[in-house]
């Protein structure tokens, strides 16, 4: 594995003075980052006591992630960290902070305010439309009013599952100099996963596309999040990150997962079908459901959603009590799990009518 890696080192790390350095790009040299010749690491001239291997796989992982995403990306445009939590934290460390703000649109992912708090960035929210969608006009109006340094658009959105069209995202990018983060954590589950903001990266230097291996790859325990952006934004994340932030073990697990992506992603098609069936079955049970492109559905509204949640739990079915008031969120599961959910919900609806 190491023999194939592009291995990055800062000049101040412990390494032998005679370690051969492969020419780095100008923006890497400006940061004091160089590439050690991978062949030398396997040679008898390399003394492991004088080389720190914590980052040994990072170049290979970034290259593999770029290959997975496609769209002509390479390692210089990819950053990886401990889950999308750390990716977002790095972005706010680099571009947020005291006197700066991040703008998001509610209801949305509950961790965004935590990232803002931890980086002393002001967190500003604007409500989505009643159907939980966004328009470019409302986003740009909010940008003009609040003047954020970072704008976060989550698509498919969590917890609603609603998507934001590429045309809207492009109009926002063209209308602001702020960093626009498009959080695509659930993109693989979309009906049209190819309609991704990655297609806009070549035209907009202020665009960041955030992804994770926790969802479609079912690798939440691996803690691997990543982003695609302009090299300058990636460099900014490399500056603020803690030393050795992503362990060699985590990187190795991610590389193995990417090598077996077809097998690991095989369940995505099945979950997409289950999700689409939920969009049909739930209204038949007497509830409204929000159109979703994620691996879950938001259903309701209920006068007392906690009571419904508890009644489902009493029947051995656990759903999420999250999102806008009155709504619950159910994940697409196995056929057996899903049928058990339908049966339990039908019983609950009969009780509360």
SVG drawing of the C-alpha trace seen along z (x, -y; Angstrom):
<svg xmlns="http://www.w3.org/2000/svg" viewBox="-60 -43 81 53">
<polyline fill="none" stroke="black" stroke-width="0.4" points="0.0,0.0 2.7,-2.5 4.6,-1.8 1.7,-3.2 1.1,-6.3 2.0,-9.9 3.5,-10.6 3.4,-14.2 5.6,-15.5 6.2,-18.9 9.8,-20.0 9.8,-20.1 8.8,-16.5 11.4,-14.0 12.9,-12.5 16.3,-11.8 18.0,-14.7 18.9,-12.6 15.3,-11.5 14.7,-12.0 11.9,-14.5 9.6,-14.3 8.8,-17.7 5.7,-19.1 3.3,-21.6 3.9,-25.3 1.0,-25.6 2.3,-22.6 5.8,-24.0 4.4,-27.3 3.0,-25.4 6.3,-23.7 4.9,-20.3 6.9,-17.9 6.5,-14.3 8.9,-11.6 9.7,-9.1 7.6,-6.1 10.3,-3.7 12.8,-5.1 10.5,-4.2 10.7,-0.5 14.5,-0.6 17.2,0.3 18.3,-3.3 15.1,-4.3 15.4,-4.2 11.8,-3.8 12.9,-5.5 13.4,-8.7 10.3,-8.8 6.7,-9.4 4.3,-7.2 1.1,-8.6 0.3,-10.4 1.7,-7.6 -1.6,-6.7 -3.2,-10.1 -2.1,-10.9 -3.3,-7.5 -6.7,-7.9 -7.2,-11.4 -6.3,-9.9 -8.7,-7.0 -11.5,-9.4 -10.9,-11.6 -11.2,-8.5 -14.4,-7.5 -16.0,-10.9 -14.7,-11.3 -15.4,-14.6 -11.7,-15.0 -10.7,-15.5 -7.3,-14.7 -5.8,-14.5 -5.1,-18.3 -8.8,-18.9 -9.8,-16.4 -9.6,-16.6 -10.4,-13.8 -11.0,-13.8 -12.6,-12.0 -16.2,-12.1 -17.9,-15.0 -18.0,-16.5 -14.3,-17.2 -14.5,-18.3 -17.1,-20.9 -15.1,-21.9 -12.0,-22.4 -13.9,-24.6 -15.3,-26.8 -11.8,-27.0 -10.4,-28.2 -13.2,-30.5 -15.3,-31.1 -14.4,-32.3 -15.0,-35.4 -16.7,-38.2 -17.7,-35.8 -20.9,-33.8 -22.3,-30.7 -25.7,-30.7 -27.9,-27.6 -31.6,-26.9 -33.8,-25.1 -34.9,-22.5 -31.6,-20.9 -28.7,-18.9 -28.7,-19.4 -24.9,-19.4 -24.3,-22.6 -24.8,-24.9 -22.4,-22.8 -19.7,-23.2 -20.3,-27.0 -20.2,-27.1 -17.0,-25.1 -15.3,-27.5 -16.8,-30.7 -18.6,-31.3 -22.0,-33.1 -24.7,-30.7 -27.5,-32.2 -30.6,-30.4 -33.4,-31.2 -36.5,-29.0 -37.0,-26.9 -40.2,-27.2 -43.3,-25.3 -42.4,-22.3 -38.8,-22.4 -37.2,-23.4 -35.0,-26.4 -35.0,-28.9 -32.0,-30.9 -33.9,-34.2 -34.5,-33.3 -30.9,-32.1 -29.4,-35.2 -31.7,-37.5 -30.5,-35.8 -26.9,-36.2 -27.5,-39.9 -29.1,-40.4 -26.7,-38.5 -23.4,-38.7 -22.1,-35.3 -18.6,-34.1 -20.0,-30.5 -23.3,-29.3 -24.4,-25.7 -26.9,-24.0 -27.7,-20.4 -29.0,-18.3 -30.6,-15.8 -31.5,-17.7 -31.4,-16.1 -34.0,-15.5 -36.5,-16.3 -34.8,-14.4 -35.6,-17.2 -33.1,-18.2 -31.9,-21.6 -31.7,-21.6 -28.3,-22.3 -29.7,-25.4 -30.5,-26.9 -27.0,-26.1 -25.3,-27.6 -27.3,-30.8 -26.3,-31.1 -22.6,-30.5 -22.7,-33.1 -24.4,-35.6 -22.0,-35.5 -18.3,-35.5 -19.0,-33.5 -17.8,-29.9 -20.8,-27.7 -20.7,-24.3 -23.0,-21.8 -23.4,-18.9 -24.1,-15.8 -23.9,-13.2 -26.9,-11.3 -26.2,-12.0 -25.7,-8.3 -29.4,-7.6 -30.8,-10.3 -32.9,-9.2 -30.3,-11.0 -27.0,-10.8 -25.3,-12.1 -27.0,-15.5 -24.3,-16.5 -22.7,-19.9 -19.4,-18.2 -20.2,-19.1 -19.9,-22.8 -16.5,-22.7 -14.6,-23.6 -16.5,-26.9 -16.8,-28.1 -13.8,-28.5 -16.0,-29.2 -17.7,-25.8 -17.1,-23.0 -18.9,-19.6 -18.9,-17.6 -19.4,-13.8 -19.1,-11.0 -18.5,-7.2 -20.9,-6.8 -24.1,-6.5 -24.0,-4.7 -20.8,-2.8 -22.4,-1.9 -19.0,-2.9 -20.1,-5.2 -17.8,-3.5 -14.9,-4.1 -15.2,-7.9 -14.3,-9.0 -15.6,-12.2 -14.2,-14.2 -14.7,-17.2 -14.0,-18.3 -13.0,-21.9 -10.4,-24.2 -6.8,-23.4 -6.6,-26.6 -9.5,-25.6 -8.0,-22.2 -4.7,-23.9 -6.6,-26.0 -8.0,-22.8 -4.5,-21.3 -3.3,-24.4 -5.9,-24.3 -6.1,-20.6 -4.5,-19.0 -1.3,-17.0 -1.9,-13.4 -5.7,-14.0 -6.6,-10.9 -5.0,-7.6 -3.3,-5.2 -5.8,-2.5 -8.8,-4.7 -7.2,-5.4 -6.5,-1.8 -10.1,-0.8 -11.3,-3.5 -9.0,-2.4 -10.3,1.2 -13.9,-0.1 -13.2,-2.1 -11.6,0.9 -14.8,2.9 -17.2,0.0 -19.5,2.0 -20.1,4.6 -20.6,2.1 -22.9,-0.2 -25.0,2.7 -27.5,2.1 -28.1,-1.5 -30.3,-0.5 -32.4,1.7 -32.7,-1.1 -33.7,-3.5 -36.5,-1.2 -37.7,-0.8 -37.6,-4.6 -39.8,-5.1 -42.2,-2.5 -42.5,-4.3 -43.5,-7.5 -46.5,-5.5 -47.4,-3.4 -47.2,-6.0 -50.1,-8.2 -52.2,-5.0 -51.8,-4.7 -53.2,-8.2 -50.1,-10.3 -48.4,-12.9 -44.9,-12.2 -42.2,-14.6 -40.8,-13.7 -37.3,-12.3 -34.1,-11.6 -32.3,-10.3 -32.5,-6.9 -35.3,-8.0 -38.7,-9.6 -40.2,-12.4 -43.8,-11.6 -46.6,-13.3 -47.7,-15.8 -48.9,-14.6 -50.4,-16.6 -48.2,-14.7 -45.3,-13.2 -43.7,-11.9 -46.8,-9.9 -46.7,-8.3 -43.0,-7.7 -43.6,-5.9 -46.4,-3.8 -44.2,-2.7 -41.3,-1.9 -43.7,0.1 -44.2,2.3 -40.5,2.7 -40.1,0.1 -37.7,-2.7 -37.9,-5.9 -36.3,-9.3 -38.1,-12.0 -36.3,-14.8 -36.9,-17.6 -39.8,-20.1 -42.4,-20.0 -45.0,-17.2 -42.9,-15.1 -41.0,-11.8 -38.3,-10.3 -38.1,-6.7 -35.1,-5.0 -35.4,-2.6 -34.5,0.8 -34.7,4.4 -38.0,5.8 -38.8,7.4 -38.0,4.3 -40.0,2.1 -43.1,4.4 -43.0,4.4 -42.9,0.6 -46.0,0.5 -47.9,2.9 -47.0,1.0 -47.9,-2.4 -51.2,-1.1 -52.1,0.0 -51.0,-3.3 -53.0,-5.3 -56.1,-3.2 -55.5,-3.9 -55.1,-7.7 -57.9,-8.4"/>
</svg>
